[in-house]
Amino acid sequence: MKPLEKNYKRIVVKIGSSLFYPKGTKVDLGIINKIADQVTVLVESGKEIVVVSSGAIAFGLHVLGLVSRPKDLPHLQAAAATGQNLLMESYSNAFKEKKINCAQILLTWDDFNNRKRYLNAKNTLIALLKLRNVVPIINENDTVSTDEIKFGDNDRLSALVASLISADILIILSDVDGLLDKDKKVIPEIFKITPWIKAFACPTSKQNCVGGMITKIEAAKIAVDSGIPCVIANGYKKDIITSVIKEPEKYGSLFLPKEGLTARKRWIAFGTKPKGRVVVDDGAKKALINKKSLLSVGVVAAEGNFDAGDIISVIDKQDCEIARGRVGVSSKQLDKIKGSRYDKEVIHRDNIVIL
């Protein structure tokens, strides 16, 4: 377990859609002013803050006079296009009073999936943070991307951004106090994300929100596997961001980090969508866990259409994903050599991340 260091300089804060609905139905922009107040204090003290904010669709529904979330994709994207303008205007106005500028960054999975675009996004964010008086406001590009709309991936997006810029801590703010146990009490510290921990998560039932605790735990796993602590906390609590920075174990649920992966391996593990998958036998699984390369003799089956250089998932015989890696052969070639000896690694150990 990586020791918890409290000298957090680079901080990612995720703002959930539920925070814009304090009474359940009517949208309230007041939370943005509260966020701006806290972020300004941190920026003036020398911290680097990135805000990942949901809310575009929720604001769009408000502007368009829709009382419930549309079912079809075109209307969801129309709401996102309308609401993103209001969302950024609200952030810009709130920070302008503090003499701090906002930078809008809209990302899609392709920006993470493509290594060159991934590094470009990283360089842009680092450059903005070095300007000191600029706060990047990031959102999924809902008008062209379907993943966030279907799966509520803004929690995941915040973790990917934290990993992208090697943040010191990720703070996920929602309308709950943290991860609750069976007695509805907050679990203050989570040392490992086990099936027991996952069992306490449940999806949201709110009309204007997506995700829920399930996606937050998935995001926390990405963060802690990247060596970044993650706190899930209640965004309605006074000065919650500055409080978490001072004492993360006392506000919400703190997920403690593991030893972090290298930047390149974080991209392999979390920043890409696998193009296919290979099923391996028990011998190959044991070899991978012992930091060996994946050889063709241990491959039982290959699924999907991938080329050499693509990222793929490695699955055991129980259908559990045990690793991801950059494959050295195409799916067509692998289909011919699986189960037999071959002079080239299917995935070299330097290109494998054990999950």
Legacy VTK file of the C-alpha trace (Angstrom):
# vtk DataFile Version 3.0
C-alpha trace
ASCII
DATASET POLYDATA
POINTS 355 float
0.000 0.000 0.000
1.381 3.397 -0.983
1.672 5.764 2.025
-0.751 8.684 1.990
0.997 11.989 1.395
-1.047 15.079 2.187
1.007 17.666 0.304
-1.400 17.735 -2.617
-0.493 20.247 -5.288
-2.200 18.971 -8.438
-5.875 18.257 -7.751
-8.731 17.016 -9.934
-12.253 17.784 -8.709
-15.253 16.106 -10.320
-18.641 17.836 -9.985
-21.651 15.534 -10.350
-24.923 16.511 -12.040
-26.854 15.808 -8.858
-25.256 18.858 -7.195
-27.166 21.127 -9.540
-30.480 19.739 -8.222
-30.517 20.390 -4.440
-34.288 20.030 -4.256
-34.564 17.236 -6.772
-36.271 19.056 -9.648
-35.245 22.682 -10.190
-31.723 23.429 -11.400
-29.601 25.627 -9.111
-26.453 27.384 -10.321
-25.419 28.420 -6.812
-23.150 25.399 -6.387
-20.830 26.816 -9.059
-20.168 29.931 -6.985
-19.328 27.759 -3.986
-16.965 25.659 -6.096
-15.326 28.812 -7.488
-14.783 30.208 -3.973
-12.984 27.071 -2.812
-10.962 26.592 -5.991
-9.842 30.231 -5.865
-8.485 29.769 -2.336
-6.516 26.746 -3.503
-5.203 28.412 -6.668
-4.068 31.458 -4.680
-2.187 29.134 -2.327
-0.255 27.659 -5.255
-2.358 24.580 -6.013
-3.096 23.386 -9.549
-6.785 22.603 -9.991
-8.625 20.854 -12.804
-12.427 20.677 -12.656
-14.264 17.863 -14.445
-17.875 18.970 -14.498
-21.031 17.166 -15.483
-24.156 19.219 -15.991
-24.386 20.026 -19.695
-27.333 17.720 -20.289
-28.994 18.738 -17.016
-28.676 22.439 -17.889
-29.914 21.736 -21.399
-33.027 20.059 -20.056
-33.618 23.149 -17.904
-33.198 25.581 -20.821
-35.370 23.497 -23.148
-38.085 23.098 -20.529
-37.850 19.299 -20.415
-38.812 17.734 -17.088
-37.243 14.327 -17.700
-34.215 12.938 -19.488
-34.974 12.015 -23.144
-34.568 8.396 -24.151
-33.248 8.958 -27.680
-29.678 9.965 -28.469
-30.371 12.987 -30.759
-32.410 14.767 -28.079
-29.802 13.991 -25.419
-27.121 15.465 -27.642
-29.305 18.492 -28.378
-29.717 19.043 -24.633
-25.942 18.693 -24.161
-25.185 21.202 -26.925
-27.612 23.710 -25.409
-26.565 23.158 -21.814
-22.782 23.175 -22.304
-22.936 26.857 -23.241
-24.813 27.722 -20.035
-22.530 25.513 -17.949
-19.353 27.227 -19.150
-20.918 30.689 -18.956
-21.791 30.009 -15.312
-18.262 28.847 -14.468
-16.718 31.748 -16.387
-18.840 34.342 -14.576
-18.148 32.814 -11.164
-14.381 32.761 -11.681
-14.237 36.129 -13.427
-15.157 37.807 -10.139
-12.055 36.165 -8.657
-9.864 37.336 -11.572
-9.374 33.734 -12.682
-9.945 32.550 -16.243
-11.615 29.326 -17.333
-10.472 27.086 -20.170
-13.056 24.766 -21.724
-11.810 21.327 -22.765
-14.206 18.788 -24.290
-12.864 15.258 -24.574
-14.006 11.977 -26.087
-12.722 8.447 -25.698
-10.791 8.912 -28.943
-8.660 11.562 -27.248
-7.477 8.879 -24.828
-7.502 5.954 -27.232
-5.124 7.604 -29.703
-1.669 7.885 -28.138
-0.753 11.086 -30.008
-4.010 12.837 -29.066
-3.604 11.570 -25.502
-0.193 13.236 -25.210
-1.497 16.416 -26.882
-4.305 16.633 -24.305
-1.784 16.107 -21.520
0.540 18.816 -22.830
-2.346 21.276 -23.180
-3.523 20.691 -19.616
-0.013 20.988 -18.165
0.512 24.240 -20.077
-2.766 25.661 -18.730
-1.885 24.713 -15.160
1.480 26.463 -15.432
-0.325 29.712 -16.257
-1.493 29.763 -12.614
-4.583 31.939 -13.105
-6.446 29.513 -15.393
-8.730 26.689 -14.273
-9.430 24.027 -16.934
-13.095 22.947 -16.972
-13.398 19.527 -18.610
-16.473 17.671 -19.784
-17.210 14.757 -22.044
-18.052 16.027 -25.524
-21.645 14.811 -25.254
-22.714 16.256 -28.592
-20.551 13.784 -30.517
-19.776 11.046 -27.980
-22.278 8.356 -27.017
-20.338 6.620 -24.237
-20.887 9.165 -21.459
-24.547 9.508 -22.373
-25.104 5.758 -22.181
-22.829 4.793 -19.298
-22.249 7.878 -17.147
-18.518 7.912 -17.764
-17.808 11.383 -16.382
-16.720 9.670 -13.160
-14.368 7.565 -15.235
-13.336 10.622 -17.238
-12.259 12.392 -14.044
-10.093 9.408 -13.083
-8.572 9.255 -16.565
-7.796 12.972 -16.398
-6.214 12.503 -12.961
-4.082 9.703 -14.385
-3.312 11.725 -17.528
-1.777 14.639 -15.604
-0.388 12.567 -12.694
-2.615 14.314 -10.162
-1.895 14.077 -6.447
-5.538 13.436 -5.515
-8.948 12.973 -7.153
-12.027 14.347 -5.365
-15.414 13.139 -6.640
-18.261 15.314 -5.350
-21.871 14.160 -5.383
-24.947 14.486 -3.170
-23.951 11.583 -0.898
-21.552 11.565 2.048
-19.464 8.739 0.619
-19.727 4.981 0.203
-22.256 3.707 2.731
-22.188 0.293 4.416
-25.231 -1.901 5.109
-26.083 0.264 8.132
-25.993 3.428 5.979
-22.803 4.622 7.647
-19.925 6.093 5.656
-16.956 3.786 5.128
-14.134 6.270 5.888
-11.196 4.372 4.394
-11.027 1.721 1.687
-7.699 -0.080 1.474
-8.700 -2.370 -1.387
-11.645 -2.438 -3.794
-13.001 -5.929 -3.186
-16.299 -7.593 -4.200
-17.470 -6.804 -0.643
-16.858 -3.077 -1.255
-18.499 -3.195 -4.690
-21.590 -4.811 -3.180
-22.413 -1.548 -1.394
-22.669 0.354 -4.679
-25.941 0.934 -6.468
-26.944 2.837 -9.621
-28.722 6.168 -9.430
-32.502 6.488 -9.771
-32.467 10.267 -10.293
-34.191 11.476 -13.464
-31.552 14.019 -14.496
-28.407 12.137 -13.481
-26.483 9.112 -14.655
-23.986 6.749 -13.094
-24.314 6.439 -9.342
-21.925 4.840 -6.864
-20.996 2.026 -9.242
-19.224 4.355 -11.679
-17.606 6.221 -8.785
-16.035 3.026 -7.461
-14.871 2.164 -10.987
-13.299 5.628 -11.198
-11.699 5.192 -7.778
-10.142 1.930 -8.957
-8.540 3.655 -11.953
-7.189 6.356 -9.647
-5.767 4.097 -6.944
-4.271 1.712 -9.505
-2.528 4.786 -10.934
-1.137 5.620 -7.492
-3.629 8.440 -6.863
-5.824 8.629 -3.737
-9.522 9.230 -4.388
-12.174 10.715 -2.101
-15.920 10.442 -2.701
-17.624 13.202 -0.705
-20.745 15.343 -0.389
-20.446 18.497 -2.489
-23.153 20.261 -0.479
-21.007 20.364 2.653
-19.433 23.734 3.376
-15.853 24.104 2.118
-15.744 20.417 1.273
-12.914 20.683 -1.260
-10.554 22.582 1.030
-11.535 20.292 3.922
-10.704 17.151 1.938
-7.342 18.579 0.919
-6.439 19.096 4.594
-7.853 15.841 6.008
-8.966 13.425 3.251
-9.615 10.584 5.676
-12.208 12.619 7.628
-14.529 13.750 4.851
-16.301 11.130 2.765
-14.746 7.836 1.713
-11.012 7.756 1.049
-9.701 5.111 -1.363
-6.024 4.575 -0.598
-3.610 4.323 -3.541
-1.409 1.462 -4.638
2.082 1.842 -6.002
1.540 3.814 -9.191
2.099 2.592 -12.731
4.333 4.459 -15.154
2.589 7.028 -17.353
2.808 4.749 -20.399
1.382 1.751 -18.556
-1.443 3.896 -17.172
-2.367 4.678 -20.759
-2.303 0.983 -21.702
-4.396 -0.005 -18.685
-6.978 2.764 -18.569
-6.656 5.235 -21.426
-7.607 2.947 -24.279
-10.472 0.798 -25.424
-9.221 -2.718 -26.189
-9.590 -3.665 -29.845
-10.020 -7.333 -29.009
-9.178 -9.972 -26.466
-7.279 -13.216 -26.038
-8.189 -16.076 -23.737
-5.223 -17.745 -22.035
-4.739 -21.008 -20.149
-3.757 -21.275 -16.484
-0.075 -21.668 -17.279
0.010 -18.447 -19.274
-1.956 -16.659 -16.544
0.589 -17.710 -13.930
3.449 -16.595 -16.183
1.863 -13.165 -16.726
1.371 -12.647 -13.000
5.060 -13.505 -12.572
5.939 -10.722 -15.054
6.605 -12.941 -18.057
5.643 -12.282 -21.678
2.550 -13.817 -23.236
3.502 -16.579 -25.670
1.310 -18.085 -28.371
1.436 -21.551 -26.783
-0.636 -20.250 -23.861
-3.363 -18.657 -25.997
-6.614 -20.604 -26.134
-8.623 -18.219 -28.340
-8.476 -14.804 -29.990
-11.553 -12.605 -30.301
-12.061 -9.408 -32.279
-10.234 -7.848 -35.198
-6.939 -6.248 -34.149
-3.586 -5.405 -35.687
-0.078 -5.567 -34.280
0.380 -2.569 -31.991
-3.244 -2.439 -30.810
-4.220 -2.687 -27.138
-6.101 -5.878 -26.245
-7.517 -7.524 -23.115
-6.148 -10.755 -21.716
-8.864 -12.998 -20.279
-8.504 -16.142 -18.166
-10.611 -19.296 -18.592
-13.091 -17.983 -16.003
-13.779 -14.988 -18.289
-12.036 -12.509 -15.945
-9.836 -9.769 -17.407
-6.400 -10.231 -15.881
-4.297 -7.888 -18.018
-4.110 -5.496 -20.925
-1.277 -5.083 -23.334
0.004 -3.936 -26.694
-0.139 -6.971 -28.936
2.761 -7.884 -31.225
0.770 -9.843 -33.826
-2.541 -9.383 -35.612
-5.691 -11.341 -34.785
-5.435 -13.182 -38.111
-1.870 -14.233 -37.401
-2.649 -15.175 -33.817
-5.520 -17.359 -34.927
-2.992 -19.436 -36.890
-0.324 -19.749 -34.183
-2.401 -19.994 -30.968
-1.610 -23.039 -28.866
1.686 -23.631 -30.680
5.288 -22.522 -30.324
6.224 -19.302 -32.115
9.443 -17.289 -32.115
7.779 -13.952 -31.279
5.930 -12.878 -28.130
2.208 -12.254 -28.514
2.627 -9.481 -25.914
6.054 -8.577 -24.558
6.238 -8.244 -20.773
7.226 -4.553 -21.141
3.888 -3.924 -22.855
1.647 -5.728 -20.333
-0.240 -4.306 -17.353
-1.641 -6.770 -14.816
-5.054 -5.595 -13.638
LINES 1 356
355 0 1 2 3 4 5 6 7 8 9 10 11 12 13 14 15 16 17 18 19 20 21 22 23 24 25 26 27 28 29 30 31 32 33 34 35 36 37 38 39 40 41 42 43 44 45 46 47 48 49 50 51 52 53 54 55 56 57 58 59 60 61 62 63 64 65 66 67 68 69 70 71 72 73 74 75 76 77 78 79 80 81 82 83 84 85 86 87 88 89 90 91 92 93 94 95 96 97 98 99 100 101 102 103 104 105 106 107 108 109 110 111 112 113 114 115 116 117 118 119 120 121 122 123 124 125 126 127 128 129 130 131 132 133 134 135 136 137 138 139 140 141 142 143 144 145 146 147 148 149 150 151 152 153 154 155 156 157 158 159 160 161 162 163 164 165 166 167 168 169 170 171 172 173 174 175 176 177 178 179 180 181 182 183 184 185 186 187 188 189 190 191 192 193 194 195 196 197 198 199 200 201 202 203 204 205 206 207 208 209 210 211 212 213 214 215 216 217 218 219 220 221 222 223 224 225 226 227 228 229 230 231 232 233 234 235 236 237 238 239 240 241 242 243 244 245 246 247 248 249 250 251 252 253 254 255 256 257 258 259 260 261 262 263 264 265 266 267 268 269 270 271 272 273 274 275 276 277 278 279 280 281 282 283 284 285 286 287 288 289 290 291 292 293 294 295 296 297 298 299 300 301 302 303 304 305 306 307 308 309 310 311 312 313 314 315 316 317 318 319 320 321 322 323 324 325 326 327 328 329 330 331 332 333 334 335 336 337 338 339 340 341 342 343 344 345 346 347 348 349 350 351 352 353 354
